[in-house]
Each structure stands twice: as C-alpha cells, then as structure tokens.
Amino acid sequence: MSEPATRPAAISTFGADVALALDTAPVAVTDYGLQGVPDYLASRLAGVPGLGPRHQPNLEVLSSVQPDLVIAIRRYTEKDGDQIEAIAPLLALDLITVEDSLRGVESVGQALGTPAKATELNVRFMDRLQALAKGNTGKDTETVALLTSGSETPFVYYDHFLPTALLERLGFDNVGGAPPNPDSGIPLGYRISLEALLELNPDTILLLPTSRQRAFTMNPIWPYLKAVRNNDVHEVPQYWKEGAGPIARERILDDIQRLLLTTTPTDADK
C-alpha cells in the first residue's frame, strides 16, 4: 500500500480492537452471531455495519462499505482470501501468541500510518507486564488451568496461547503444558478428562464463556478439584478467547491482576 489506510474493515475482533486503539474507526466488523460484537468494544462500534461471523464473513457487505484494508486472522480467511483481496488489500495475521500480538499491532500500525503509536502501545503493554511479574516474584508458584467447552470433556489451553502465556510470564504454572507443535501454533490445546485434570489439580480454574451449560461441571469428580473446593473458579470474559488486540490484552492483565495477584506494583517497581 502506497498510502496509509483510512477505512479498515475487520474480519476479527482483533481488527476492530487494534483499529480503535490506533484511533481509526473500522468501517465494518465481524461479530459473535447472536451475541453481536464483543461487549468491550460495543459502545465504540455503534452503527458500524456487521459482516457476520469471522469464519464466514458477508463479502457483499464488505464490498459495499468500500474498505481500503481488511484486517483478518489468517486461519479464518484462507478459503476466501482471493475474494477478499479483490475488494481491498488483505492483512491476514497469525494471532495466537504474545509475540504474534506484538507483531500484529506493529503491522497494522504500519498499514494505518501510525507506526509510532503502535510501538508505544506495545512498549506500554510489555512494561506493565514486566512490572506485574516483578511484583509477583518470591511467592510459591500457583497452578492454573484455562478451560472452555460446554461438553462433558473440557478443553484446556497450552502455554503458548496468549492468555496462558501471560499467566506463565507472571509466575503462574499453566497445567495445560507446552504445545507439541510450537512452530505452527496449532492446536491451541486439547481435551482433558476430569480424571486427568484431578491429577493436575490446579489451584485456580479460569473458564471461558459458553452459550451452553458446562456439562463437565456436572461430573462427580468436579467437586473434588482443589480450585472448586476453595471457590477459586472464575469465568473470564469473551475477549480472553481473542485477546491479541491492544485493548483486549490490557483487559486480560486487568482480570489477572484482580483475580490472581494480591499486590499492585508500586511506582518504584515500574
């Protein structure tokens, strides 16, 4: 692109998040179906045309809003890439790890002509992460599991997934463990039986939201988990599932600080 984009469209929550963080309102956004756009961005996206779900965006609507850039997650747009690029330049990103988030923000900053602002967002985020980590040193390592699914067997995330990676950097031990294919980033995690989860027995369980009742919490083993016995099970917001945007990742740190960190870094720690 020879000129900075001014009319980005977002086939991802990340696209909307990063565009708003860089002071450029998106001209169209994908959503979560009946749930609409993410709650944490909703007030700033009022009146913005919807494109439907990120895995099946409405390309007619996309074309009608005449974007000059489409910000997307690569794995959701590979099948439609040629059609999207016929409408506008496509910036398709891998957004799984902390490093992916930093690179993605820098890439969008370049495309929107705001590289200095993008760098500032990244530096500020990493400085805050380092300050929080410093404030949590010297304590016993607590274990944590990030679970999702409404089925009888929960899905637990590996260490490389952005929220669990942040927990690891803050001194927690994610029981999901290291990914078998770190270079590809996929899969994000795996199904784990309640028996196996009981063996790991995390101190804290974090639950991603689901539209269905979590059948695994009806398993007779569930009440025996340490986190359940100690009332240390917390539901976290939807942005934990797609948290690479500058606004979302700051909110994830807010949640970790509120739920899991007992102290706040002082000015001297920063």
N, C-alpha and C positions, 0 to 999 in steps of 0.2 A: 504494500500500500504506500503510495507516494505522499498522501495527505493523511493526517490523523482522522480516525473515525469519529463521527459525532452522533451517529444513530445506531448504536449497537442493539442487537436482539440477543436474547439469552435462551439457549436450549440447555438449561441447567439452572439450578438455584445459584450456583457459583457465579454465573454470568451476570445475573441481576445484582448479586451481593457486591461483586468487585466493581461493577459499573457505578453503583450508587456510592461506594466508598471512594471512588475516584471522581465523584461529582458530575457524573454523566448519566442521566436517566435513560434506562433502556426503552426501546420503542415497542417491544413485545417480550413476553416471558412465558416459560412453561410453568406447569403447576403440578399439584399432587391430586389431580382428579377432583373428587367431590370436596376434598379439603381445601381446594383453591391454592393460592400462593402461600408460601411459608408465613406463619404469623409474624415472625420477627421483622419481615420486610413489608407486610401488607399495607401499612399506613403510607409508605412511600411509593407503592405501586398502584395506588387507587387510580382507576381509569386506564391503566396500561392494558392493551389487548392481550388476551391469553392465547397460547399456542397449543394447549392441551398437554399431555404428559411428555416428559423428555424423551422417552423411548419411541414415541410416535407423534412427533410434532405436526401440526397442521401447516403444510407448506404453502397452501393458498393464502392463509392469513399472513404467514411470514412474508410472502411476496408482496402482499397488499400494503404492508407498512413501510416498504422500501428501506430496509436497513442497509447500512454500508459496512457492517461487520456482524458476524454471528459467532457468539462465544458459546462453546459447547464442550461436553465431556466426550472424549473420543469413542469410548466403547458403546455409547448410545447413538452415535450418529454415523458410524462407519457405513451402514447399509444405505443411508440417504445422502452421503457426502457429496456425490456428484450433483444431485438435485439442489442441495443447499448452496453449493458453490456457484451454481448457475444464477442464484438470486443475489448472493453477496459473498465476499471473502469469508472463509471459514477458519476460525481459530479453534481447533479441536485439541483438547488438553487431556493428559492423564492426571487425575486428581485423587490420589489415594494417600500419599504420604505427606509429612510436613514439608519435605523438600519439593514435592510436586506443587504444594500450595504456594511456596515462596516463588518458584519459577513461574507459576501461572499468573500470579499477581504482577510480576515483572513483565511478562509477555503482554498482558492486557494493558499495562501502563504504557508500554511502547506503542501499541496499536492505537491507543486513545490520545497519544501525545502528552502523557503525564508521567513520564518515567521517574522524575524526582519524587512525586507524590507516592508512587508505588513503592519505591525504595524506602521512603520514610515509613510507610505502613508496615513493611517487613521488618525494618530495624526496630521500630517501637514494639512490635509483637515479640520479637526474639529477646529484646531487653527485658520485657515483662516476664517472659517465660524463665529467663535466667534468674531474675530476682526472686520469683516464686520458688524455683528449685533451690536456691541458696537458703531461703527461709525454711525449707523443709529438710535440710540436712541434719545429720546427727540423731535421727529418730529411727526406731525399728521400722523395717520395711513392711508395709502393709500390702496384701494381695487384693486384686480387684478383677472382676470379670464384667465385660460389656456384652450383654445378651440381646438378641432380638428373636422374632418369630412368634406366631400365635399357635404353633403346632405343639405336639406333645414332646418334641425334642428341640431345645433351644439351639440357636446359632451363636457361637462365641467368636469374637474377632481376634485376629493375630496382632502381634506387636506393631506391625508397620502401618496399620490403619491410623489415620491422623489422630483421632481422639485417644486411642490406646497408646500411640507413640508419645503424645503429650503427657499422659499419665506416667509412662516409663521415664521420661525426661525429668519429671517432677519427683522421682524417687519411689514410685509405686511399682509393684511387680504384677504385670498383666498375666493372668493364668492361661490365656489363650496361646501364649508362646510365640516362637519365631515362625515366620511363613516358610513353607517348603520351597517356594519359587520367588525369592525376593526380587529378582530382576524383572519379572513380569508384573508383580503386584497382585496377581490373581491366582488363587482365590483370596478373598478378604478374610476368610475364617472357615469354620467347619461346624457341622452338627456335633453336639456333645450330649451323651446320655446323662441323666441325673445321677447315675451311679458314678460316672467319671467325674462329674462336677463335684460330687460329695468328696471324692478323693482329693481333689484340688482344694476344696473348701475355702473359697475366697473370703477375706474379711468384709469386703463390700461388693455388692452386685448392683450394676447400673443397667437399666432396662430401656431400650429404645421403644418409642411409642408404636402401637399396633392397633389396627381397627378391629381386631378380634380378641376375644378373651384368651389369655395366655394359658393354653392347656397344660403346659409343663408345670405351672404353679399348682395344678391340681394333683400332681404326682405325690404319692405318700412320702417320698423322700424329701420333697421341697422343705417342709418344716424343720428338717434336721440340719439343714445348711446353717453354718455359723452366722452368715450375714442375715438370714431370715430370723434366726433365734435372737440376734442382737438388734433387730429392727434397723438394719443397715442396708436396706434395699431401696433404691431411688429410681424413679422414672425420669429420664432426661429428655429434653425437647427434640423435635424432629431435626433441627439443624446439626445435631451430632452425627446424623447419617450422611450429610453432605456438608461438611464443615470447613472446606478449604478456603472459603471467602474471607476477606478481612474482617467483616462484621461477625460472621458465624464463629470463627476461631477465637475471637476475643470473648464472645459469649460462652464458649466452651470453657475457657480459662476462668471466667466468672463463676460458672457452675462448679468446676473442680475446687475453686477456692472456697466457695460457700459450703459445699458438701463434704469435702475431704481434707481441706487444710485448716488447721486450727489457729494459725497465726497469719498475720498480714505483714509483708515486708515493709520495713520502715524506710524512710528516705535514705538512711545511712546504708541500707542494704542494696539500694538501687544503683 
